[in-house]
Every structure is written in structure tokens, then in C-alpha cells.
Amino acid sequence: MFHPFDVEQFLSELEHGVSYNFSESGVHPMTLRELAGMTGLDLEAFMDTLLDYPQVNGFALLRERIASLYAGAGAANVMVTVGATEANTLVANTLLAPGDSMVAFRPIYEQLTGNARNRGVTVRYVEMDPFNSWRIDGAAVAAAVDETTKVVHVINPNNPTGRVLDAAERAAIVSAAQKVGAWIVSDEVYAGTERDTDITTRSFWGDYDKVMVLNSMSKAYGLPGLRLGWLVGPEPEITATWRRHEYAAVAASTLSMKLAEAVLEEPGRNAIVARARSLIRIGFETLTEALAVHPGVFSVTPPQASAMSFVRFDLPVDSDTLARRLHAEKDVLVIPGDKFHVEKHFRFSSALPEAYLREGLRRLNQMVAEILSQA
């Protein structure tokens, strides 16, 4: 039985043409000119790039620069992919087989879990606590694993809540995986998007010998159009994903890899991450100001990282109805919480230009006023 990807189906059907799009999950994208300005990329020289087939597992320089972000990793520990999307697909095809089980923490972006379910893998969810800042119960993690568990999957920082795991939660996850010999697959695409600190969220790489980490250019770097991601893991498993990559995509694009090389060279990388954090911090302040316009309607656990917030609302409509009315009546797009299996919430991206953000929020509050007047 095929399980559609609910979030992406919702987006692909509604996002194009909408005037105020708050459904995306990364910071406001950069232009190529902005990228060049922040990295020192010579655009004239870039025009001489040969558009040939690139190195299939990723250019050596790019893999070296990625590896430098993970203590003890080398280029052989890195596979360059077509976005984190392909990375998740390669992980599912490499580490999981029909009859296996995996553990994941909900609410969650259901990309790897959906791939797993479509391969006949059982997914056991540990629910994060919405009344305790979306914390994970360590005892529940331990109870969720068994001899069939091959993967414990975590998104850290979390999508959609922006929660960053603390030391106790991390230890519980590592302990549970070790107990049954499962892999930890850590999606770390929001590392670098911290809202309340300049310290990058610590990777699971190095915490345990069976860890696969994935990341991309899309979220903290504001470059989703590059469709450039990567996997970091032990060399045998990275080689196994390489063999599957040859079926799935052959290679990421030459242009994307060359641009990613420039992004990951210092001091440009630090400047780009600082841009992301600035957008995130200013945007969240603007969002919270707007959510206070109708007292008692909205509440949100402040995200520790990411460009988005998972907003709870108290209105006489469900999340899908609210999102579709916003789209149809106000030309505003948010993702309803039911796409993450959590009602009375929506995901809202606020790391955007201020005037655009304020107008979209004005329309959101206008919609709230109309719903309340009709109640």
C-alpha cells in the first residue's frame, strides 16, 4: 500500500501562485548575486564551469568541506545527494527492509518515515509532549525499541516544533539504539538556525558508532533551489548508499556542487549562517507581536531553532479548514497541523522580509476576526 507524503502533497497542490506563502521551512532564499557577494564567488569565472557529468558521489573538495563540519569525518564518509530528500530515500533503501521496524518522534516531517512505510517497515511513534515544551520521554523511547528495530530517527532541531534535544533526551535515544543495535538517523538540516544562541546544535555524529547524519543547503543556508544535500556515515554504509544513488539520481548537478563549495568556505559560511539567524530572530518577534492581537486565540512554544513555529490556536474550526480558508479567502498559505497528526495547530515560517511578513500576518488576523464574528 502506498502512503502519500501528506505535507508535500498539500504544498505541491496549493503553494504555487499564492501571494503570501508561510508554508516553507527555511529562511528567505538568497539570490545568486547575494550568494556571490557573501562568499566572494567570481561569477565571471563561474560562467566557465564545464557542464559535464560530475563526480557521482560528489566533488572531492565539496565532500572535504562537508566532512570538516563533523569531527573525525573524512571525504569518504560523505555522500552528496539531490537535497535531503534523496538522502532520506537512500537511507530507507539502504538500512531498512520489509518486516523491520523503526522509531520516530512525532510531530515530525514524515519523509523518512513515509519512505519506510512504503517499504513495508513498521513505524513506532513516540509522542513529544506539547504541554512540556515538546520534550521526549526517555522511558517511552526505551519501550518503543525491540529486536526488529533497525533505525531510530530523529530530526534535531525538530520540524515542525523547533525543539532542540537536551542532554538527557539525547542520552535516552543513544541508549535505546545501542540496546538493540539500531542505527540513529539524525536529520540535522536545521543546525545553524538557532534562535536564542550562536552555538550550533550538536550533531549526533560521534555519539555512537552507528549514526547516519543528513543535512542540506536548504534551511540554514537559504538555498533550497540548489537541491543539494548530503549524508555522513561510516564508510561501508556510505558506499552502500552510493550504489543506490547511481540508480536514483546518478549525481547532484555540477552547478549546485560548485556553488555549495563556495558556501561552505569560510568566512562566507559564517556570514550566511548569521544572516539566517538574524532573519529567524527578527521574524519570530514580529510573529509573536501579531499573535497577541487576539488574546487567547494563539499560543506557541518558542522554537529553539528553525525558521518556523508550530502555533496552537483556539478557534471553532479544525486546522485543515483554517488553512484552506486562509488560502482561498486571504491568499495566505500555512501548513495545517493535521498534516503532522496534531490538531489545532499550524506551521508558520517567519524568517522572511518584514513588510511581506507583516502583511501576511495582518491577513491572518483578519481571518481570525471573521471566524470569531461568525461563531
Summary of the structure (lengths in Angstrom):
residues: 375
radius of gyration: 20.5
end to end distance: 40.3
largest distance: 62.2
contacts: 1289
relative contact order: 0.17
helix: 43%
strand: 16%
